[in-house]
Amino acid sequence: MNPAGKIKLIMVPPFVPHVVINRSLDQSAVIFELADAKMDSVTPESVI
C-alpha cells in the first residue's frame, strides 16, 4: 500500500514472465494472481 492507503494494481499480459520485488524495509507485501482458467504451466518458487 502506498502512503495514501491505496492498493497498486499491475496488469501483466498473458504468457509474459514477471516478478514482484518488495523493497520496503518495514512493510509486508501481498500479491494476488488471478486467472480465468487453470494455470498448468506454473512453476512454484521458494520464498526467501
N, C-alpha and C positions, 0 to 999 in steps of 0.2 A: 504494500500500500504506500502511496505517496503521502507527503505531509498534509495534503488536503483531504485525506481519507477516502480517496477514490481508488478503484482497482484498475490496473492496466490490462487491457485485452490486446493480445498479439495474435493475429491470424496468419497461419502459415499454409501455403498451398499444399495439396496432397502430394505425397511422394517426394517431398523435399526434406532432406536430413536437417535436424535442428536440435539445439541445446539451449537450456536456460541456466545462467550462472547468477547466483545470488551473491553480490559483492558487499552486501551490508554486513557490518561488524556486530550489529545489535538487534537485527530484525530477522525473524524466520521468513522463509518463502514457501509458498504453496503453489503447485502447478496442477491444473486440471487439463487433461487432454481428452477431447470429445471426438467421437467418430460416428458416422451414420451407418457403419457396417462393422462386422467383426474384423479386427486387425490381426491377420495371420503372420505378417512379416515383421513383427515387433521383436526386438531383442532386448530383454531386460538387462539393465546395467546396475552394478552395485553402487550404492551411495557412499561417498567418502565422508 
